Amino acid sequence: MNDYSALILGVVCAGIGGELFVRGAVGLASWARISPAIIGVTVAAFATSSPELSVAISAAVAGKPQITLGDALGSNVVNIALILALALVISGIQTPRDSIKRDFPVALLIPVLTGFLCLDGELSRFDGLLMLGMFCAWLAAVIREARNQRSVAAQVLGAQRGWLTVLSCAAGLAFLGAAGSLIVAGARGIALSFGLGEFIIGATVVAVGTSMPELATTLIAKYRGHDDVGLGTILGSNIYNGIFVIAIAAIISPIPVVWNEVSLALMFGVAALLLAYPAHDGFIGRWRGVLLLALYAVYLALIYRTRPG
């Protein structure tokens, strides 16, 4: 299978997987008596971040952890400035209160922490362990929130029950995982043929490729009226990428840092989150989506200028 065929097949798998997973996630939330946002920020986020984790482990073992860093940081920019932006252009999003209190601040803190840890020119194994500890603390807070919730998940028309819910989730996750692998393989091959550097490949082409499962899940969730699943998936994915995926890669192989490349992705990651931060009433308007898309265009233009040669 050539790179272009893999890319196309991956996009098809992402669409199928996103549809199946959103259906299953809503049903699972109702069955477990927790909000769909919790499912989005945990199960969906972990599933859609599996391509980034796969790239991280493979690149770190191969001694090319710069691809991992570029992929994770670039994916976090893509998630907000492209994927969330596209969802917002369709219509505004009303954010769940727990996302504002717990997930947005953590997502904002991550690039600041990463930048601080990169100042010495390397993300060491100790840095990776520190990030992993932060991730575990956040995950514990999410689990505690889920346990405290009663039956806040609304009965959704058409939501599946019983074994069909589990089957739909499992099938969706399988398709999303396959989509990520196919898109990453195709996109990386195409990028290499154009002679791009490792960090640039990770931060642009591979980042977009590994973010296709998030795109499919978010847009399908938006279409079906489950904004909380889509937003939870995006925020959760950013958190997984920032303090789990990078942590695992750094623990396997310390990551050398080229500051002018990394700082650009970090700054745009923070800027995108600030532009998307909800108003006091928790609403994110459509005009934010337009600004985010413009921000992403500027990001691509600037990062392209840092390419070798």
Residue, then its C-alpha position, 0 to 999 in steps of 0.5 A: m500500500n502506497d502512502y497516499s492510499a494509506l492516508i485515504l484509507g485512514v481518513v475513512c477509518a477515522g470517520i467510521g470509528g468516530e461515528l461508532f465511538v460517539r454512539g457508544a460513549v453516550g450510551l456508556a455514560s448513561w449506563a455508568r451514570i456519569s456525564p458524557a464529558i467524563i467519557g470524552v476526557t478519559v476513554a475517548a481522549f486516551a483512544t484518540s491519543s493512541p496514535e501519538l503514543s504509538v509514534a512516541i514509543s516507536a520514535a523513542v526506541a529508534g532514537k528519534p524522540q524529536i519526532t515525538l516532541g514535535d508530534a505531541l506539541g503540534s497535535n495540541v495546536v491542531n486540536i485547538a486551533l484546527i479541530l475545535a475551531l472547525a467545530l466552533v465555526i459550525s456552531g458555538i459550544q456550551t462547555p461543561r462546568d467541570s471542564i472549565k474548573r479542571d481541564f482548561p487550567v491543566a491544559l494551559l499549565i502543560p505548555v508552560l511546564t514543558g517550556f520551563l523543563c526545556l530551558d536546559g536543552e533537554l527533556s530528561r528522564f527525571d522530567g518525564l517522571l515529573m510529567l507522569g506524576m502530574f498526569c496521574a494527579w489529574l487522572a485521579a481528580v477525574i476519577r474522583e469527579a466520576r465517583n461523585q457524580r450521580s445520574v447526571a447523564a441524560q437519557v439520549l434518544g437512540a443511545q445504545r444499551g448493554w452489550l451493544t454499547v460496549l461493542s460500539c465503543a470497542a469497534g469505534l476504538a479499533f477503527l480510530g486506532a487503525a485510522g491513526s496508524l494508517i494516517v501517520a504512516g502515509a503522512r510521514g512517508i509523504a513528508l519525508s519525500f519532500g525533505l522536511g526535518e524531523f521536528i517539522i514533520g512531527a509538528t505539522v504532517v504527523a501532528v495532523g495525521t495523529s489528530m484525525p481521530e480527534l477530528a472525526t470524534t469531535l465533528i460527529a459529536k457536534y453533528r449529533g448534539h453531544d458537544d461535551v463529548g467532543l470538547g472533553t475529547i479535545l481537552g483530554s487529548n491535549i493533556y494526554n499528549g502533553i504530560f503522558v505521551i511526552a513523558i513516556a518518550a522522555i523516560i525511554s530516551p531523553i529528548p534533545v530540544v531545539w528551543n526556536e522550534v519548540s518555543l513556537a509550538l508552545m507559544f501557539g499552543v498557549a495562544a490557542l487555549l487562551l483564545a478558546y477559553p470560555a466566557h463566564d457563562g461557559f459559552i465559546g462563540r463561533w467567532r472564536g473558531v474563525l480567530l483560531l483558524a487564522l492563528y493556525a494559518v500563521y502557525l503553519a507559515l512560521i513553522y515552515r520558515t524554520r525548516p532546514g535549508 
